Amino acid sequence: MRGKRIPIGIEFYQEMIEKAYYYVDKTLLIKDILDKGGKVTLFTRPRRFGKTLALTMLQTFFELETGESGRKTEKKRYFEGMKIAEAGQEYLEHMGRYPVIFLSLKSARQPDFLTAYESILDEIIKEYERHQPILEGLSESRRERYQQLMNRKADRAAYGKALQFLSECLEQYYGRKTVLLLDEYDVPLENSYLRGFYEEMTDFIRSLFESALKTNKSLELAVITGCLRISKESIFTGLNNLEVISVMNEEFGEYFGFTQGEVEQILGDYGFAKKTEEARSWYDGYLFGNAEVYNPWSILNYIKALSANRQAFPKPYWSNTSSNSIIRELVEMADSNAKKEIELLIKGEVIEKPVQEDITYEDVRKSQDHLWNFLFFTGYLKKAGERREARTVYLTLKIPNEEVLCIYETTIREWFEEKIKVSDFASMYQAMLKGDCETFGGLLKRQLIESISFYDSREDFYHGFLPGLLRGLKDYEIWSNRESGEGRPDLLLKPYDEQKPAVVLELKYAKSFNEMGRLCEKALLQAEEKKYTDSLSQEGYARILTYGICFCKKSCMVKICEKNNK
């Protein structure tokens, strides 16, 4: 096993098997779809959890392949040694039995409706071209319509029914109903919401899906994947044969993502069994139904990094592939309560929210609870517990692992830095340089209240917070923990003009509010004993302001000692 290549970004099952990549066997998904799935089954899972690979595996299994002579090709080799091969003959009878339509909508992430629409047409036309050999067996009218669609000569209404028509043509030619596989169905909806052409895209997707899934007599079964279940906008209107399998469902939980046993196996196969706990803290923590799973994309990247360097540190690989716009939206919309909840989550604590699966992208700004739901269903939060009150289900939510925590922290840091760039801190700077302790402290406290802290119970948070606020101070050089006198002050502000006041800032952290005054005095005494201002005096600065600042949660206290060298 150790010699097998690690399948980073390999989404096609046949390629996985033909080129001997390491494959975590998920083929029993076929059995469960046949046993438990609906006529139309929608799986909603976060990005990069193996949805495309699962669909291409289903395509490989179900699809009736024909060569030039029309002879059925041998397919068993793709499933030799796999779990489905031992599941029973009643399941193997479905192998190679159906014509298959496979449509991926992930390419519809485009800047405007026309480009996104054309991208979807490209995918539809690829399927028409792939099935082109059936043209010889179609009636003249069907052949003409097929060619119009394939040659991009049909109108939008015709393309809205293109999947249904292709299913009918395939059934006429093969005498068998069609399996329809739709990958990343909600990408066009998410993209159009973010880009501003949501309604127009929704109309087209509704037409495409209704005809293919609701009124399609040539359909044997359909499997759809996406991140979110979206039904309020009538994408699936009246589709009574639809079964939605979200992260809340108990069934099918182990087929997307790696289970604990699978991760231990793959780590062991590559000689990294000792990294199990590190992998768990960084990439585990997702709960799909009753199955606890790891992020497969991140695990594979982690193993690849270890293969190159056994001392490699874990990284947030998922953040490089997933849009963090949802977290950014949460941060920007957050009121004081939401900011407090974000801070609790970052500290490793939990919050409780009502769950609602039938939401739309348009709903995001209507309710803070909708945004929490988006974060849960897209993998940025995990379920730690649940309860029912009347007709409402409430979830206890927490951040799944270190990887996702890094995404939160990075997003918040970027938001804070951008906020500083557009904010006017002139009044705070002016009060600090004048020695106006009360005004400076009050304005500093206001920024603490409005910010989102990573760990306001840790001193190092404040050592990053204050330099960020002071970054816009013009005509000053900011030194952090630089040697001065007999020690290192936390912050040293040196003006380029010696007639302006130099500033020393010594920071303390208090666990309770009643300690703040004492610790402010301690900070000033430390600055005096360690002679933090001596080097400034020697350089000839006429006025030196030393501040002792004590932080406690969202509050602060400021005291000052002034030295004049005139």
Secondary structure, 3 states (H helix, E strand, C coil): CCCCECCCCCCCHHHHHHCCECCCCCCHHHHHHHHHCCCEEEEECCCCCCHHHHHHHHHHHHECCECCCCCECCCHHHCCCCHHHHCCHHHHCCCCCECEEEEECHHHCCCCHHHHHHHHHHHHHHHHHHCHHHHHHCCHHHHHHHHHHHCCCCCHHHHHCHHHHHHHHHHHHHCCCEEEEEECCCHHHHHHHHHCCHHHHHHHHHHHHHHHHHCCCCEEEEEEEECCCCCCCCCCCCCCCEEEECCCCCCCHHHCCEEHHHHHHHHHHCCCHHHHHHHHHHHCCEEECCEEEECHHHHHHHHHHHHHCCCCCCCCHHHHCCCCHHHHHHHHHCCHHHHHHHHHHHCCCCEEEECCCCCCHHHHHHCHHHHHHHHHHCCCCEEEEEEEECCEEEEEEECCCHHHHHHHHHHHHHHHHHHHHHCCCHHHHHHHHHCCHHHHHHHHHHHHHHCCCCCCCCHHHHHHHHHHHHCCCCCEEEEECCCECCECCCEEEEECCCCCCEEEEEEEECCCHHHHHHHHHHHHHHHHHCCCCHHHHHHCCCEEEEEEEEEECCEEEEEEEEEECC
